[in-house]
Amino acid sequence: MERQIIHMDQDAFFVSVEVRKDPRLAGKPVIIGGTSDRGVVSSCSYEARKFGVHSAMSSRMAKMLCPHAVFIKGNMDEYSKASHEITDILKERVPLIEKASIDEHYIDMTGMDRFHNTRLYAHELRRKVIKETGLPISFGLSVNKTVSKMCTNECKPNGELNIGQPEVRNFLNPLSIKKIPGLGEKTFLKLSDMGIKKIYTLSQMHPDQMNTVLGKNGLVLLQKAKGIDLSPVIPFHEQKSIGTQSTFRADTIDVDAINHLLTSMVMGIAYDLRQKRKLAACVTVTVRYSNFEDVTKQAVIPYTSLDSVLIRKAKELFRQVYQKRMLIRLVGVRLSNLVSGFEQIDLYSDSSEQYSLCQAMDKIRQRFGENAISLASTMDISL
């Protein structure tokens, strides 16, 4: 049975939410992100993109390219609420939905063509979202997640595109390999140096050669270039929190060592947070004393996934909790009030160096394992 996968993606989502709030912004170049020269662009309108502005670009460069743009620091809470509006509309009307990020969803309609014309149903879903939220949305419909996402990217903004199985290769072949989801800049440059710039050329490569050049990722890209992607649509559920705790081998009052451990724990769960493309707005620290009494303290913070912000808040909460000067048996840290978001988002501070540091450390962890790198302050913990 041919799969029927819909990919729905909001058009310049953060900007669209701002335009809904202030219609005077419609048609103007709008840039969301850190507003100082040290900030980072998290989203921009299509009008701003015409000047070369794009997400993850420094705000300084964006101002040089588009000095007349409207710069907005942004409100992650509002964007999250708007995202939930859309998710609620979709999940009530489809059999299987995956929330891939704050502004995109995959829907598996396989087998439903016995009851609905899938193309028409997707069209009606899109109209429903636009009517009830006032936010523009595009969709691609095809045989798997990769091709449907590429369909959406080709028809945005405010468009629809349906590519059936017989048309998949003709659709993919002339496109740049840059259009393949998951193909990063370094891989693009490596393949370009080999003369591989179009998806058709990539699709003709021998698997052994791709494995030699790019390893397992090369084989995955080769499959995608051929229009093959067996990854399932994963049922949506909202994760409420993420956390960890550690019980000491011996009860302790060594505050320095406990702070080192807190730092290590926060870095671990913050890394998990970023891998899941989430941001947190609440930090909770729990202390269990040697008499098994638990004391908990929490604080609400601006949405973030930054190690430095979360570590600082966790240590502050620990200082507030640890008043009895009793032996401690266990400490725990939990991040909650989670929303979908992106690592490069810089809505609440202009410390782009901190984001760059997190991203660099994450890349090392992804390549060499989660324990491959840590801050010097977390070393030599012996509890």
N, C-alpha and C positions, 0 to 999 in steps of 0.2 A: 504494500500500500504506500502510495506517495505521501510523504509528510507534508503538512501544511503549517508552516511556522510564520507567525506575524511578528515583526519587530516594530514597536512603536517608540518614537523618540520625540521629545519636546524640542521645539526650535528655539535655540538660544535661550534656554530655560530661565536662568536667573534674570536676564534682561526682560523676558516676557512677563515675569512676575512684577518687575518694577514698572513696566509699561501699563500693566493692568491697574496698578496702584496710582500711577500718574500718566494718563493718556497723552500728556504734552510731550512725553519722550518718544512717542511713535515716530518712526522715520528718521530719527536722529542717531548719530554715532554715540553709542553708550558703552562704557567700559566698567565692569564690576571687578573690584579687587582692592588691594592696598593702594591708598591714595597718595602716599609719598613716593619719591623717586626710588626708594628701597623696597617698594611693594611689588606684588606679582599679580598679573591679570588672571582672574579665575573664569571670566566669561566676557563676551563682547557681542554687540549686535552685528547683524550682517552689514549694516552701513559702515561700522568701524572696520570690519574685515576687509572691505574694499581698499583700505589704506595699508593693509598688511598686518594689522593687529591680530593676535591670536592668543589663546589661553596659554598660561605658563610663561608668557613674555614679561619682562620687567616693566613696571609702570613707567619708568623713565623712558624706555624705548617706545612704549605705546604713546606717550605724550609727544615724543619727537615725530612719530609717524602721523598722529592725528591730534594736533594740539587743540582743535576746536571740539573735541569729544566731551561728553558729559561723564565725569567720573563719579562713581557711587561706591561707597565702601561695602554696602550689601548687608543683608540680614538673613543668616542661615536658618533661623527659626521660621521666618516667613516662607522660605524656599522649601523647607521640609514639610510645612503644613500644606503648601500647594501640591507637593509631590504626593502626599497622602490623599488629597482630593482625587487625583487622577487614578491612583491605585484602587481606591474604593469603588470608583465607577467601573473600572475594568474587571476587577476580581468578581463582581457580582454577575457578570455577563459572559464569562468564558469558563471552559472546563479546567484549564491548567495555565497558570501564569507564573512567570519568574520576574522578580524585580531586579534587574541587572545593575541599576544605579539609581541615583536620585531622579533622573529624568528619562529613563528608558526601561521598557518591559518587553519580554518575549512571551508570546502566547502560542500554545500548541493546540491547533484546531484539527489535527489529524483525525479522520473518520467522521468529522462533523458535517462534511459536505453531503451526507445522506439527508441531513435536516436543513442545512443552510447552504446558500451559495457563499463560500468562504470569502471571496473577493468583495461581494456586496456587503457581507456582514462586517468585514474589517472597515469598509467605507462608513457604515452606519456607526460603528464604534468610535471612529475618529470624529464624526460629526457630533456625537453625543458628548465627547470630552470637550470639544470646542464650545459647544452650546452651554454646557453646565459650568465650565471653569473660565471661559473667556481666554484660554491659552491656546496658541497654535501648536499643532502636532502633526507629524508625518508618519507614514508607515511603509514598510516593505513587506511583501508576502512572497515566500518562496519555499524551497524544499528543506532548508535547514537554517540554523541560526546564523552561520557565516554569510550565506548568500542573502538572507532577508535583511541583515544589518547593512550589507553593501547596497542593497536596493534602496533602503531608507536614505543612506548617505548620498546616493545619486539623485534622489528626488526632492531633497530638502532645498529650501524651506517650504513648508506648507504643501507637501505633495504626497502622492501615492504611486507605488510601483509594484506590479505583480510579475514575477518571472517564474514560469513553470519549468518542469524538468527538461523538456526538449530545448528550451531557450537558454539554459544556464551557461553552457560553455560559450555561446555566442555573446552573451552579456558580459562574461568575465574577461574573455581573451584580450580585448583592446585596452583594458584598464591598466593603469600603472600598478606595479606591485605595492606601492604605498597605500593603495586602497584596501589591502587585505587587513582585516582586524587582527591586532596583535603583532604586526610587523613593525618593529621599532626603527629608529634612525640608523643605528649601527648596522643592523641587518640589511637595511635598504642600501647603505653605502657599500657593504661587502658584496651584495648581489649585483649592484650596479657596476662595481669594478670587474665583475665577471661577465659583464655585458647583458645582464638580466634586468630589464627595466619594465617589461610588460608581463602581465599574468600569463599570456599564451606561452612566452618563452620559458617561464618558470615551470609551467605545467608539463613541458617536454623534457625536463631534466630527469636523469636517472636517480632513483632513490639512493643508491650507494654514494653518488657524488654529493647529494644534499646532506646525507648523514655525515660524510667526511667534513664538509664545510661548516655545517651548523648543528650537527648532532641530532638529537631527537626532535628539536624544534624545526629543523630543516625538513624532516619527514612530515610533520604536522602542516607546515606551510605548503608543501607539495600537494598534500591532500586538499587543502583549501583552494589552491590554484586550479584544481580539477573539479571544484564545486562539491567536494565531499566533506561532510562534517557530521559525525554521528553523535555529537554531544547532546544530551537531553535537555529539555526545558525543566528546570528544577523548581518544584513547587515553592511558592512564596510563603515565608513566615518571617515576621519581624523580630529580630533579635533585640532583647530588651537591655542586656548588659553583658559585660565581659570582665572577668576578674581572675585573681589567683590568690593563694595564701600559702604560708610556709610555717611549719612547726619546727622550732629549734631542737637540736639534739639535747641541749641542756638549757634550762631556763636562764635568762640573761637580763642584765641591766646595762649592757654596753650600747649606749645610744648611737655612737659613731657606726658601729657594725650594723645596727638595725637600720640606720639611714642608708648605708651602702646597699643593704638588702632591698630596701624599699625602692631605691633607684633602679636596681637590676629588675625587680618585679614589674615596675611601671614601664620600663623600656620593653620588656617582653610583651605585655598586653597592648602597649601602644603600637608595637609592630604588627600584632594581630589585627588591631583596629584598622591600620592603614591598608593591610592586605585585603581586608573586607570592604575597603573604600567607605569607612565609617568615620564619623566625628562624634565626640562625647561632650556632654555639657554638665556632667556631675561626677565628682570624685568622692569615693567613700573609703575611709581607712578604718580597719578594725584591729583592736588589740585584745588579746586574751592573756590575762594574768595567770600566774602560777596556781591561783585558787580557782581557775576556770571561769572567772568573771569576764564577760565580754563587754567592751566599751567601743562604741562606734561613733564616728564623726563624719559628716559629709558637707560638701560645699558645691554650689552651682557656679559654673564658670562659662565664659563664652565658648561656643563650639570649637573644638580643636582636636588634633591628633598629634600635636607636637610633644616630643619627649620632654623638652625643657619646661614647658608650661605645666604639664601633668606631674612631673617630678617635683617641681617647686610647690605645687598645691598639696601633693601627698605628704611631703615633709612638714609643711605648715600644719596640716591636720594632725599628723602624729604628735607634734609639739603640743597641740591643744588637748589631745587625748591623754598623753602620758603625764599625768599629774601625781600619781600615787607613789612613784619611785619604788614600785614593787617589781619583782622578777616577772619577766614577760615570757610566755610560753609560745605565742603565735602572733603573727601579723598578717593582715590581708589587705588587698587593694582591689577596688571594683570601680569600673567606669560605666556609667549609665546615661539615660536620656540620649540614646544613640540615634543618629540620622545618617542617611547615605550622603557621602561627600567625597572629595578628591584630595589627594595628598598635596597638590600644589595650591589649593585654595588658601588665600591670605586675606580673609575678610576682617580680621579683628586686630591684626598687628602688622607692622611693616618689617618684621624680622625675617627677610627672605633667606638670610644665611642659615637660620635654624631649619627652614624647610629643606634647603639644599643639603645640609648635613644629614637630616633624617633620610632623604632620598638616597644619598650616597651610601649610608650605612645599610639601608634596606637592600640595595643592590648587592652589597657584599654578602649579606645574610642569604639572599636568594641563591647566590652562586655557591657559597661555601658552607651554608648551614646557619641556623639561628644563633649559635653560640660562637660564630666566627669573629665577632667584634663586639666590644662594649666600651663604655666610658671608663677612663682610668680610675674614677672614683668608685667603681664597682669591683675593682680587682681585689684579690686576696681576702675574700670573705670566708671566714672559718668559724661558722656557728654550728 
